[in-house]
């Protein structure tokens, strides 16, 4: 199901143009509009799930997580390392309530590195 009022649904399904890094039938991965690192890509299921608290089919969740390695390879950060994050709920600073996986890298992370 797609939520027409959700910005990530619109981005993931091509209704709003974005900088797509990878796309298949289940997910769309695109550059974050406000990157916190040189590499900051969001992996978004094409169907709408508000957060990890939703009833997400295991194949969708597993596929989205498996896409992380593809993004790291595409962006050239597999050797140097990267951070993967999923914010769930307001207290975790989830600003868009559509499940999305952050892939961050491209520079050394320090104690003060972003917490997407």
MARBAGU-597484 format. One record per residue: y, z, x of N, C-alpha, C, O, CB in turn; residue in three letters. Coordinates in nm, 2 decimals. Atoms other than C-alpha are relative to their C-alpha. Glycine has a CB too. Layout:
SITE   n.north     n.up   n.east   ca.north    ca.up   ca.east   c.north     c.up   c.east   o.north     o.up   o.east   cb.north    cb.up   cb.east   residuo
SITE         Y        Z        X          Y        Z         X         Y        Z        X         Y        Z        X          Y        Z         X       ALA
...
//
This chain:
SITE   n.north     n.up   n.east   ca.north    ca.up   ca.east   c.north     c.up   c.east   o.north     o.up   o.east   cb.north    cb.up   cb.east   residuo
SITE     -0.12     0.00     0.08       0.00     0.00      0.00      0.13     0.00     0.09      0.13     0.07     0.19       0.00     0.12     -0.10       UNK
SITE     -0.13     0.01    -0.07       0.35    -0.08      0.12      0.11     0.07    -0.09      0.11     0.05    -0.21       0.04    -0.15      0.03       UNK
SITE     -0.11    -0.06     0.06       0.65     0.13      0.03      0.13    -0.08     0.03      0.18    -0.08     0.14       0.02     0.15      0.04       UNK
SITE     -0.12     0.08    -0.02       0.95    -0.10     -0.03      0.12     0.07     0.05      0.22     0.01     0.10       0.03    -0.08     -0.13       UNK
SITE     -0.12    -0.08    -0.04       1.20     0.18      0.04     -0.02     0.05     0.14      0.07     0.12     0.19       0.02     0.11     -0.10       UNK
SITE      0.03    -0.06    -0.13       1.04     0.26      0.38      0.04    -0.11     0.11     -0.01    -0.22     0.11      -0.15     0.04      0.02       UNK
SITE     -0.04     0.09    -0.11       1.21     0.10      0.69     -0.11    -0.04     0.09     -0.12    -0.16     0.13       0.11     0.07      0.08       UNK
SITE      0.11     0.04    -0.08       0.89     0.11      0.89     -0.09    -0.10    -0.07     -0.15    -0.19     0.00      -0.07     0.12      0.05       UNK
SITE      0.08     0.10     0.07       0.70    -0.07      0.62      0.06    -0.14     0.01      0.00    -0.24     0.03      -0.01     0.04     -0.15       UNK
SITE     -0.07     0.13    -0.01       0.97    -0.34      0.62     -0.01    -0.06     0.14     -0.03    -0.18     0.15       0.15     0.02     -0.04       UNK
SITE      0.01     0.05    -0.14       0.96    -0.37      1.00     -0.14    -0.04     0.03     -0.16    -0.15     0.09       0.05     0.11      0.10       UNK
SITE      0.14     0.04    -0.03       0.58    -0.37      1.03     -0.05    -0.12    -0.07     -0.14    -0.18    -0.03      -0.09     0.12     -0.03       UNK
SITE      0.05     0.11     0.08       0.54    -0.63      0.76      0.09    -0.12     0.00      0.08    -0.21    -0.08      -0.02     0.05     -0.14       UNK
SITE     -0.08     0.12    -0.02       0.81    -0.87      0.88      0.11    -0.02    -0.09      0.17    -0.13    -0.09      -0.08    -0.12      0.00       UNK
SITE     -0.12     0.01     0.09       1.07    -0.81      0.61      0.13     0.02     0.07      0.23    -0.03     0.03      -0.02     0.10     -0.12       UNK
SITE     -0.12    -0.02    -0.08       1.32    -0.69      0.87     -0.04    -0.04     0.14     -0.15     0.01     0.19       0.05     0.15      0.00       UNK
SITE      0.03     0.04    -0.14       1.32    -0.86      1.22      0.00     0.12     0.09      0.09     0.21     0.08       0.09    -0.11      0.04       UNK
SITE      0.00    -0.10    -0.10       1.23    -0.64      1.51     -0.06    -0.06     0.13     -0.11    -0.17     0.13      -0.08     0.12     -0.04       UNK
SITE      0.05     0.04    -0.13       1.12    -0.67      1.88     -0.15     0.03     0.00     -0.19     0.14     0.05       0.07     0.07      0.11       UNK
SITE      0.15    -0.03     0.01       0.74    -0.70      1.82     -0.06    -0.02     0.14     -0.04    -0.11     0.21      -0.06    -0.10     -0.10       UNK
SITE      0.08     0.00    -0.12       0.52    -0.62      2.12     -0.14    -0.04    -0.02     -0.20    -0.11     0.06       0.01     0.14      0.07       UNK
SITE      0.13     0.03     0.03       0.19    -0.65      1.95     -0.02     0.01    -0.15      0.05     0.09    -0.22      -0.10     0.10      0.07       UNK
SITE      0.03     0.00     0.14       0.06    -0.72      1.60     -0.14    -0.05    -0.03     -0.18    -0.15     0.03       0.11    -0.08     -0.08       UNK
SITE      0.13     0.05     0.05      -0.27    -0.76      1.42      0.00     0.03    -0.15      0.11     0.06    -0.21      -0.12     0.07      0.07       UNK
SITE      0.01    -0.02     0.14      -0.39    -0.72      1.06      0.03     0.15    -0.05      0.06     0.17    -0.16      -0.13    -0.04     -0.05       UNK
SITE     -0.02    -0.14     0.04      -0.36    -0.33      1.06      0.12     0.06     0.05      0.18     0.15    -0.02      -0.12     0.07      0.05       UNK
SITE     -0.12    -0.07    -0.06      -0.07    -0.24      1.28      0.10    -0.10     0.06      0.07    -0.22     0.08      -0.05     0.09      0.12       UNK
SITE     -0.10     0.07    -0.07       0.25    -0.36      1.42      0.06     0.09     0.11      0.09     0.21     0.07       0.11    -0.06     -0.10       UNK
SITE     -0.06    -0.08    -0.10       0.39    -0.23      1.75      0.13    -0.07     0.04      0.14    -0.19     0.07      -0.09     0.02      0.13       UNK
SITE     -0.13     0.06    -0.04       0.76    -0.28      1.83      0.08     0.10     0.08      0.05     0.22     0.08       0.08    -0.03     -0.13       UNK
SITE     -0.09    -0.08    -0.08       1.03    -0.15      2.06      0.08     0.10    -0.09      0.13     0.06    -0.19       0.10    -0.09      0.08       UNK
SITE     -0.08    -0.10     0.07       1.20     0.17      1.95      0.15    -0.04     0.01      0.19    -0.09     0.12      -0.02     0.14      0.06       UNK
SITE     -0.14     0.04     0.00       1.56     0.10      1.85      0.09     0.09     0.08      0.20     0.05     0.13       0.05     0.00     -0.15       UNK
SITE     -0.08    -0.10    -0.09       1.68     0.41      2.04     -0.10     0.06     0.10     -0.14     0.17     0.09       0.06     0.12     -0.09       UNK
SITE      0.10    -0.05    -0.10       1.45     0.43      2.34      0.04     0.12     0.08      0.16     0.13     0.12      -0.03    -0.12      0.09       UNK
SITE     -0.02    -0.12    -0.08       1.41     0.75      2.53     -0.05    -0.01     0.14     -0.03     0.08     0.22      -0.07     0.12     -0.07       UNK
SITE      0.05     0.03    -0.14       1.24     0.60      2.83      0.01    -0.15     0.01      0.03    -0.22    -0.09      -0.15     0.05      0.01       UNK
SITE      0.00     0.14    -0.02       1.23     0.25      2.98     -0.10    -0.08    -0.09     -0.07    -0.19    -0.14      -0.02    -0.04      0.15       UNK
SITE      0.10     0.05     0.10       0.92     0.18      2.77     -0.01     0.10    -0.11     -0.04     0.22    -0.09      -0.14    -0.02      0.07       UNK
SITE      0.01    -0.08     0.12       0.93     0.32      2.42     -0.03    -0.09    -0.11      0.05    -0.16    -0.18       0.14     0.08     -0.03       UNK
SITE      0.06     0.09     0.11       0.71     0.14      2.17     -0.06     0.09    -0.11     -0.12     0.19    -0.08      -0.11    -0.10      0.06       UNK
SITE      0.05    -0.06     0.12       0.62     0.25      1.82     -0.12    -0.08    -0.05     -0.10    -0.20    -0.08       0.11     0.03     -0.11       UNK
SITE      0.11     0.06     0.06       0.28     0.17      1.68     -0.01     0.05    -0.15     -0.02     0.17    -0.17      -0.14     0.03      0.07       UNK
SITE     -0.02    -0.04     0.14       0.30     0.16      1.30     -0.11    -0.07    -0.09     -0.12    -0.19    -0.08       0.14    -0.04     -0.05       UNK
SITE      0.09     0.07     0.09       0.02     0.10      1.04      0.08    -0.09    -0.10      0.19    -0.05    -0.14      -0.08     0.10     -0.07       UNK
SITE     -0.07     0.09     0.09       0.12    -0.19      0.81      0.00     0.07    -0.14      0.09     0.04    -0.22      -0.07    -0.13     -0.01       UNK
SITE      0.00    -0.08     0.12       0.01     0.03      0.51      0.08     0.13     0.02      0.09     0.18     0.13      -0.14     0.03     -0.05       UNK
SITE     -0.08    -0.12    -0.01       0.23     0.33      0.43     -0.08     0.13    -0.01     -0.16     0.15    -0.10       0.11     0.00     -0.12       UNK
SITE      0.06    -0.13    -0.01       0.11     0.67      0.53      0.12     0.09     0.05      0.18     0.05     0.16      -0.13     0.02      0.09       UNK
SITE     -0.11    -0.08    -0.04       0.38     0.94      0.55     -0.01     0.07     0.13      0.08     0.08     0.21       0.04     0.10     -0.11       UNK
SITE      0.03    -0.07    -0.12       0.22     1.14      0.83     -0.15     0.02     0.02     -0.23    -0.03    -0.06       0.07     0.14      0.00       UNK
SITE      0.15    -0.03    -0.03      -0.11     1.26      0.98     -0.05     0.09    -0.12     -0.18     0.10    -0.13      -0.01     0.07      0.13       UNK
SITE      0.05    -0.08     0.11      -0.13     1.49      0.67     -0.05    -0.08    -0.12     -0.11    -0.03    -0.21       0.11     0.09     -0.04       UNK
SITE      0.05     0.09     0.11      -0.20     1.19      0.44     -0.15    -0.02     0.02     -0.21     0.00     0.13       0.08    -0.13      0.00       UNK
SITE      0.14     0.04     0.00      -0.55     1.07      0.36      0.00    -0.14     0.07     -0.01    -0.24     0.00      -0.06     0.00     -0.14       UNK
SITE      0.00     0.13    -0.07      -0.56     0.80      0.63     -0.14    -0.03     0.03     -0.22     0.05     0.09       0.09     0.02      0.14       UNK
SITE      0.14     0.04    -0.03      -0.88     0.61      0.66     -0.02     0.00     0.15      0.06    -0.04     0.23      -0.03    -0.15     -0.05       UNK
SITE      0.03    -0.01    -0.14      -1.05     0.67      0.99      0.01    -0.13     0.08      0.05    -0.13     0.19      -0.14     0.06      0.02       UNK
SITE     -0.01     0.13    -0.07      -1.07     0.30      1.07      0.15    -0.03     0.03      0.18    -0.09     0.14      -0.06    -0.11     -0.08       UNK
SITE     -0.14     0.03    -0.03      -0.69     0.27      1.04      0.06     0.09     0.11      0.12     0.05     0.20       0.09     0.03     -0.13       UNK
SITE     -0.04    -0.10    -0.10      -0.62     0.59      1.24     -0.06    -0.04     0.14      0.01    -0.03     0.24      -0.03     0.14     -0.04       UNK
SITE      0.06     0.04    -0.13      -0.87     0.49      1.51      0.05    -0.13     0.06      0.07    -0.13     0.18      -0.15    -0.01     -0.02       UNK
SITE     -0.05     0.13    -0.05      -0.74     0.14      1.53      0.14     0.02     0.06      0.17    -0.04     0.16       0.00    -0.10     -0.11       UNK
SITE     -0.14    -0.03    -0.05      -0.38     0.26      1.57     -0.01     0.07     0.13      0.07     0.03     0.22       0.08     0.09     -0.10       UNK
SITE      0.01    -0.06    -0.13      -0.48     0.49      1.85     -0.06    -0.09     0.10     -0.02    -0.08     0.22      -0.09     0.13     -0.02       UNK
SITE      0.06     0.09    -0.10      -0.69     0.23      2.02      0.10    -0.11     0.04      0.09    -0.16     0.15      -0.12    -0.08     -0.06       UNK
SITE     -0.11     0.09    -0.04      -0.38     0.01      2.02      0.09     0.05     0.11      0.15    -0.03     0.18       0.09    -0.03     -0.13       UNK
SITE     -0.08    -0.06    -0.11      -0.21     0.25      2.26     -0.04    -0.07     0.13      0.06    -0.10     0.21      -0.03     0.15      0.01       UNK
SITE      0.04     0.06    -0.13      -0.41     0.11      2.56      0.05    -0.14     0.01      0.09    -0.19     0.11      -0.15     0.00      0.01       UNK
SITE     -0.05     0.14     0.00      -0.32    -0.25      2.46      0.15     0.00     0.03      0.20    -0.08     0.11      -0.03    -0.07     -0.14       UNK
SITE     -0.14    -0.01    -0.02       0.05    -0.15      2.45      0.03     0.03     0.15      0.11    -0.03     0.21       0.07     0.10     -0.09       UNK
SITE     -0.02    -0.04    -0.14       0.02     0.02      2.79     -0.03    -0.12     0.09      0.04    -0.14     0.19      -0.09     0.12      0.04       UNK
SITE      0.03     0.11    -0.08      -0.14    -0.29      2.93      0.11    -0.11    -0.01      0.15    -0.16     0.10      -0.13    -0.06     -0.04       UNK
SITE     -0.11     0.10     0.02       0.12    -0.53      2.78      0.13     0.04     0.07      0.19    -0.04     0.13       0.03    -0.01     -0.15       UNK
SITE     -0.13    -0.05    -0.06       0.41    -0.31      2.91     -0.02     0.04     0.15      0.08     0.07     0.21       0.05     0.12     -0.07       UNK
SITE      0.02    -0.03    -0.15       0.25    -0.26      3.26      0.01     0.14     0.04      0.05     0.17     0.15       0.10    -0.08      0.07       UNK
SITE     -0.01    -0.15    -0.03       0.23     0.12      3.25     -0.14     0.07     0.01     -0.14     0.19     0.01       0.09     0.07     -0.10       UNK
SITE      0.13    -0.07    -0.01      -0.15     0.18      3.27     -0.02     0.08     0.13     -0.08     0.18     0.13      -0.11    -0.10     -0.02       UNK
SITE      0.02    -0.07    -0.13      -0.14     0.27      3.64      0.09     0.11     0.02      0.05     0.21     0.08       0.01    -0.11      0.11       UNK
SITE     -0.10    -0.10    -0.03       0.18     0.47      3.65     -0.02     0.12    -0.10      0.02     0.23    -0.07       0.13    -0.06     -0.01       UNK
SITE      0.01    -0.10     0.10       0.10     0.67      3.33      0.10    -0.01    -0.11      0.20    -0.07    -0.10       0.01     0.14      0.07       UNK
SITE     -0.09     0.01     0.12       0.25     0.72      2.99     -0.03     0.12    -0.09     -0.14     0.18    -0.08      -0.02    -0.13     -0.08       UNK
SITE      0.02    -0.11     0.10       0.29     0.97      2.71     -0.02    -0.06    -0.14      0.04    -0.16    -0.17       0.13     0.10      0.00       UNK
SITE      0.02     0.04     0.13       0.16     0.93      2.36      0.03     0.12    -0.09     -0.02     0.23    -0.07      -0.15    -0.05     -0.02       UNK
SITE     -0.04    -0.11     0.09       0.31     1.13      2.07      0.00    -0.04    -0.14      0.03    -0.16    -0.17       0.14     0.05      0.04       UNK
SITE     -0.01     0.02     0.14       0.28     1.16      1.70      0.07     0.13    -0.06      0.02     0.24    -0.05      -0.14    -0.02     -0.07       UNK
SITE     -0.07    -0.11     0.06       0.54     1.38      1.52     -0.04     0.01    -0.15     -0.05    -0.10    -0.21       0.16    -0.02      0.01       UNK
SITE      0.05    -0.01     0.14       0.42     1.52      1.19      0.09     0.11    -0.07      0.08     0.23    -0.04      -0.15     0.04     -0.01       UNK
SITE     -0.09    -0.10     0.08       0.68     1.68      0.95      0.13     0.02     0.06      0.16    -0.01     0.18      -0.07     0.12     -0.02       UNK
SITE     -0.14    -0.02    -0.04       1.04     1.78      0.97      0.01     0.10     0.12      0.09     0.08     0.20       0.07     0.06     -0.12       UNK
SITE     -0.01    -0.10    -0.11       0.98     2.08      1.20     -0.04    -0.06     0.13     -0.01    -0.01     0.24      -0.09     0.12     -0.03       UNK
SITE      0.04     0.07    -0.12       0.83     1.84      1.45      0.09    -0.12     0.03      0.06    -0.20     0.12      -0.15    -0.05     -0.01       UNK
SITE     -0.11     0.11    -0.02       1.14     1.61      1.43     -0.05    -0.13    -0.04     -0.01    -0.23     0.02       0.04     0.00      0.15       UNK
SITE      0.04     0.14     0.05       0.96     1.33      1.24      0.12    -0.04    -0.08      0.15     0.01    -0.19      -0.13     0.01     -0.09       UNK
SITE     -0.12     0.04     0.06       1.27     1.14      1.14     -0.03    -0.12    -0.10      0.05    -0.13    -0.20       0.10    -0.05      0.10       UNK
SITE      0.04     0.10     0.09       1.10     0.84      0.97     -0.14     0.04    -0.06     -0.23     0.06     0.02       0.00    -0.14      0.06       UNK
SITE      0.12    -0.05     0.06       0.83     0.95      0.72     -0.10    -0.11    -0.03     -0.13    -0.14    -0.14       0.03     0.08     -0.12       UNK
SITE      0.10     0.10     0.00       0.59     0.67      0.80     -0.08     0.03     0.13     -0.01     0.03     0.24       0.05    -0.15     -0.01       UNK
SITE      0.07    -0.03    -0.13       0.31     0.75      1.05      0.03    -0.10     0.10      0.03    -0.22     0.08      -0.15     0.00     -0.03       UNK
SITE     -0.02     0.09    -0.12       0.39     0.61      1.39     -0.03     0.08     0.13     -0.01     0.20     0.14       0.15    -0.05      0.00       UNK
SITE      0.04    -0.05    -0.13       0.27     0.66      1.74      0.10    -0.05     0.10      0.12    -0.17     0.12      -0.15    -0.05      0.04       UNK
SITE     -0.09     0.03    -0.11       0.52     0.68      2.03     -0.08    -0.03     0.12     -0.17     0.05     0.16       0.10     0.11      0.01       UNK
SITE      0.06     0.03    -0.14       0.41     0.52      2.36      0.13     0.00     0.09      0.21    -0.09     0.08      -0.08    -0.13      0.01       UNK
SITE     -0.12    -0.01    -0.09       0.66     0.63      2.63     -0.04    -0.01     0.15     -0.15     0.05     0.18       0.07     0.13     -0.03       UNK
SITE      0.03     0.01    -0.14       0.66     0.54      3.00      0.10    -0.08     0.07      0.22    -0.10     0.02      -0.14    -0.05      0.02       UNK
SITE     -0.09     0.08    -0.08       0.81     0.33      3.27      0.09     0.07     0.10      0.16     0.00     0.17       0.09    -0.08     -0.09       UNK
SITE     -0.07    -0.08    -0.10       0.96     0.61      3.47     -0.07     0.14     0.01     -0.14     0.18    -0.09       0.15     0.02     -0.04       UNK
SITE      0.06    -0.13    -0.01       0.85     0.95      3.60      0.05     0.09    -0.10      0.17     0.10    -0.13       0.02     0.06      0.14       UNK
SITE     -0.04    -0.10     0.10       0.86     1.22      3.34      0.01     0.14     0.07     -0.07     0.17     0.16      -0.10     0.01     -0.12       UNK
SITE     -0.02    -0.13    -0.06       1.00     1.56      3.44      0.01     0.10    -0.11     -0.01     0.07    -0.23       0.14    -0.01      0.08       UNK
SITE     -0.01    -0.11     0.10       1.04     1.89      3.27      0.10    -0.03    -0.11      0.09     0.01    -0.23       0.03     0.13      0.07       UNK
SITE     -0.10     0.03     0.10       1.35     1.76      3.09     -0.02    -0.14    -0.07      0.07    -0.18    -0.14       0.13     0.00      0.07       UNK
SITE      0.02     0.13     0.07       1.19     1.43      2.97      0.00     0.01    -0.15     -0.02     0.12    -0.20      -0.14    -0.05      0.05       UNK
SITE     -0.01     0.00     0.15       1.23     1.33      2.61     -0.12     0.05    -0.07     -0.24     0.03    -0.02       0.04    -0.14     -0.05       UNK
SITE      0.11    -0.04     0.09       1.02     1.48      2.34      0.01    -0.07    -0.13      0.04    -0.02    -0.23       0.00     0.16     -0.02       UNK
SITE     -0.02     0.10     0.11       1.02     1.18      2.11     -0.03     0.06    -0.14     -0.02    -0.01    -0.24      -0.09    -0.11      0.01       UNK
//
